[in-house]
Amino acid sequence: MPNIGPLELAIVLIIALVIFGPKRLPELGRSVGHGLREFKSSITGDDKDDEPRTIENGVEEAPVEAEPTPVAAAKADTEAQVRAPAPSRADVPPASTTGKS
């Protein structure tokens, strides 16, 4: 299996530039770097999320709960409406069968 040299790397970078464009390429690089960093930290066990937050005096700080976003509030409202009982058939008046209005 041949090694990847500078010419091959340049060809791959040119193809990536043509496919993704100059505006999207830095975003792609950042997201790949973030993903690799996250993968490495999960493999080695160096997660920052596992450690409790502390303030300067050494007391553990309670997690901050943010206010719900409009999307989350709308979703909760929709879920509440879905859970509400539907009216029973006894509450609905019968339709006229004679055809007269």
C-alpha positions as CSV (number, residue, x, y, z in Angstrom):
1,M,0.0,0.0,0.0
2,P,1.6,3.3,-1.1
3,N,2.0,6.2,1.4
4,I,0.1,9.4,1.0
5,G,2.4,12.1,-0.2
6,P,2.1,15.9,-0.5
7,L,0.8,15.6,-4.1
8,E,-2.1,13.3,-3.1
9,L,-3.0,15.6,-0.2
10,A,-3.0,18.6,-2.5
11,I,-5.3,16.8,-4.9
12,V,-7.7,15.9,-2.1
13,L,-7.7,19.4,-0.8
14,I,-8.4,20.9,-4.3
15,I,-11.3,18.4,-4.8
16,A,-12.7,19.3,-1.4
17,L,-12.4,23.0,-2.2
18,V,-14.3,22.5,-5.5
19,I,-17.0,20.4,-3.9
20,F,-17.7,22.4,-0.7
21,G,-16.5,25.9,-1.7
22,P,-14.3,28.4,0.1
23,K,-17.1,29.5,2.5
24,R,-18.1,26.1,3.7
25,L,-14.6,24.5,3.9
26,P,-13.5,26.3,7.2
27,E,-16.8,25.2,8.8
28,L,-16.2,21.7,7.7
29,G,-12.7,21.7,9.1
30,R,-13.9,23.1,12.5
31,S,-16.7,20.4,12.7
32,V,-14.3,17.6,11.9
33,G,-11.7,18.9,14.4
34,H,-14.4,19.2,17.1
35,G,-15.7,15.7,16.4
36,L,-12.2,14.2,16.5
37,R,-11.5,16.1,19.8
38,E,-14.7,14.8,21.3
39,F,-14.0,11.3,20.1
40,K,-10.5,11.4,21.6
41,S,-11.7,12.7,24.9
42,S,-14.5,10.1,25.1
43,I,-11.9,7.3,24.4
44,T,-9.4,8.6,27.0
45,G,-12.1,9.5,29.6
46,D,-11.2,13.1,29.8
47,D,-14.7,14.5,29.6
48,K,-15.3,18.0,30.9
49,D,-19.0,17.2,31.3
50,D,-18.4,14.5,34.0
51,E,-16.8,17.0,36.4
52,P,-19.2,19.1,38.6
53,R,-18.8,22.8,38.2
54,T,-17.2,24.6,41.2
55,I,-16.9,28.2,42.1
56,E,-13.8,29.8,43.5
57,N,-14.5,28.9,47.1
58,G,-14.8,25.2,46.2
59,V,-18.5,24.8,46.7
60,E,-20.3,22.8,44.0
61,E,-22.5,25.0,41.8
62,A,-26.0,23.9,41.0
63,P,-26.6,23.4,37.3
64,V,-28.2,26.4,35.6
65,E,-31.6,25.7,34.1
66,A,-32.3,28.0,31.1
67,E,-35.7,29.3,30.3
68,P,-37.4,27.1,27.6
69,T,-37.0,28.3,24.1
70,P,-40.1,29.2,22.1
71,V,-39.7,25.9,20.2
72,A,-39.5,23.9,23.4
73,A,-42.5,25.8,24.8
74,A,-44.6,25.1,21.7
75,K,-43.6,21.4,21.8
76,A,-44.6,21.1,25.4
77,D,-47.9,22.9,24.6
78,T,-48.6,20.5,21.7
79,E,-47.8,17.5,24.0
80,A,-50.2,18.8,26.6
81,Q,-52.9,19.1,24.0
82,V,-52.3,15.6,22.8
83,R,-52.5,14.2,26.3
84,A,-55.8,16.0,26.9
85,P,-58.8,13.7,26.7
86,A,-60.8,13.9,23.6
87,P,-64.6,14.7,23.9
88,S,-66.6,11.5,24.1
89,R,-69.4,10.7,21.6
90,A,-72.0,11.3,24.3
91,D,-71.0,15.0,24.4
92,V,-71.7,15.5,20.7
93,P,-75.3,16.0,19.6
94,P,-76.6,13.5,17.1
95,A,-76.7,14.7,13.5
96,S,-80.1,15.1,11.8
97,T,-80.9,12.1,9.7
98,T,-84.0,13.6,7.9
99,G,-81.8,15.9,5.7
100,K,-83.7,19.0,6.7
101,S,-81.7,22.0,7.9
